[in-house]
């Protein structure tokens, strides 16, 4: 399983592809309904494609592009906040059998996923969008979603 660098203007963090793909799949489902909104549809379609499992080692998140406009940034932040709220209300662990129904290709989840790992990813995305993450691709000090909840 590869890792991909999630960034805005070269600042960001590395993530394991499986967790990133799961995050993007769930995040796409929390975007506002894109009817009539081309920009929102582009973001959603990009994340659905990126989350399929085709891009080992280089998952095309497109976060830089997605938040490049005020409108896009608002859509993305609202989706992240919605997903985090939903995760906090959900079970402590997401069943791996259920996750495997979400249409990933080439790999499957063999263990349940702790919701805290996904919340950590959401918090990292929000911090990156807010300009609070200053590491570049040379740093693997922080990889959201890799820590096991204690």
Secondary structure, DSSP 8 states (H G I E B T S, - for coil): --EEEEEETTEEEEEEHHHHHHHHHHHHHTS---TT-HHHHHHHHHHHHHTTS--TT-----HHHHTSSHHHHHHHHHHHHHHHHHHHHS-SEE-HHHHGGG---S----S-EEHHHHHHHHHHHHHHHTT-----TT--S--TT-S---
